[in-house]
Amino acid sequence: MRKLLLYLSGLLPKKMKKLLLSIFIFLQSPVVHAFLKAEFKKPDGSTNWQHVANWSAGILILLLTTAAITLFFTWRKARKANQELREIRSDLELRVQERTTTLDESNRLLKESNQLLEHEITQHKSTSARLRSSEFYISDILKSMPLMLIGLDKEGQITQWNKCTEDATGIKPKSSLGKNLWDVYPTITISPNQISAAIEKNEATTIKHSQPGQYYYDITIYPLREQNEPGVVILIDDITKEMLAGNMLIQSDKMSSVGELAANMAHDINPPLQSLLFDLRSLQHQLTNSSLNLNEVESNGDSETLKILLEGAFEKGESLASIVHNLQDFARGRSSRKEVSNIVNILEHTLDLAGDVLSVPTQLQFKDINIERNYQEDLPLIPCYVAELQHVFLSLFRHAYDALSQMEQEDRKPTIKIQMLVSYDDFWIRIHHNGLGLSNEEQMYLFEPFFRKNSSEVKYDSNKRLSFDYFIITEQHQGQIAVTSDLNVGTTFHIQIPIK
């Protein structure tokens, strides 16, 4: 029995072992032992094995039932513990996986950060190199600039002093940087008030400093707008050579215009003047060969001839006076401002003037030329210089008159066609004549100035040049003038003037 209990106790849990141990101790007590001995003994003193077997079986069943129940609850507890362990394991695996993923992402981000950092370092090195190169480049530009460049802060302290400034003043940059401009360069023609005004207004200021005929300077003060501290840059440009060359060019243009006007005036005055001189010579000849006695002059029939010569001289003198008067009107009519005028009226007035100025008794009369007009309706008024446009039209009519005078009369009727129209924002004027056309060389030099160094090389009549008219149209009216010509068909002048 004892061995059986020990064997079972080896199979049972700790609590069951304590229970069996307690039962075993209980059974070993004298009272229980005496009770069991009395219970399991027969009256004759022999052992009642049937009772022993029943008691043992009951106790064994009880123990087995207790053990089964204990094992069942232990199994449930173990199963629950295993389920919790599995959940803990799954949670741990999930956490490990998440931690691994986090670490991988952190490693990836760290690698990317390292790569970006390396790229930034590379870019920084490249930017630093470019910045140093740019600084050297800007420094070289400042040193190589043909202008005097001086940088100042708001206090008038020098921050830049380039090579041209050093050459002009004889002052080294080391002796000027960080010092007051007017202490270093007291003869400069700029005042501190001008520097302060440029900074306050935040706009560039230009100052002209010159001694006519000797030197010319353009001084520009630029305020620095993108800097934290206000300051200015002073540029001093020596434009003496350019101004002297420009003045020479202006004088050349003036001489060209004067030469052309003189040629045109001589061309207009020469025919009536020659006719007048011819009549006066004829009158002198008649008076020399005739008697001084008026009665004898009348008897010889010379009086009528003298009257005709005097009348012709009077007419030609009036023609000369008319030309001079028109030139005076042209000179008085010049204005420095444009006037809104009717181009048709200007051209018609010029046609009337051409009839008086351009008629030569021995040649074609301008009034005999057929004038065909083709004017668009409702032509607008445009701003223009009236006297200058009148001069242009008169020059073109003179050109047409000379070409028509050279035409054989039997070939075709002398005609001048005038067309005026508006196309888009431009006023167009076309003047065509069917006289002798221009050669290619004449068209090439038509708008060239009369006064040219190599004018002797160009065999072209200066009276026919239209350079002054070209200047009036292109420079004064911002328009265009062109010519198309054929020797056998005639010539057309195209004038385009902006309306606005």
Protein Blocks (a to p, Z undefined) as FASTA:
>chain_A
ZZmmmmmmmmpcfklmmmmmmmmmmmmpmklmmmmmmmmpcfkopacfklmmmmmmmmmm
mmmmmmmmmmmmmmmmmmmmmmmmmmmmmmmmmmmmmmmmmmmmmmmmmmmmmmmmmmmm
mmmmmmmmmmmmmmmmmmmmmmmpcbdcddddfkopafbdcfklmmmnopafklmgopaf
klmmmmbccdfklmmmmmmnopacddddddehiaccdddddddfkbfbgcdddddddfkl
mmmmmmmmmmmmmmmmmmmmmmmmmmmmmmmmmmmmmmmmmmmmmmmmpcfbfklmmmno
pmmmmmmmmmmmmmmmmmmmmmmmmmmmmmmmpcfbdcdddfklmmmmmmmmmmmmmpcf
klccfklpccdddddehiacddddfklmmmmmmmmmmmmmmmmmmpcfklpccddddddd
dehjaccdddddfbdcddfklmmmmmpcfbdfklmmpccdfklpcklmmmmmmmmnopac
dddddfkloccddddddfZZ
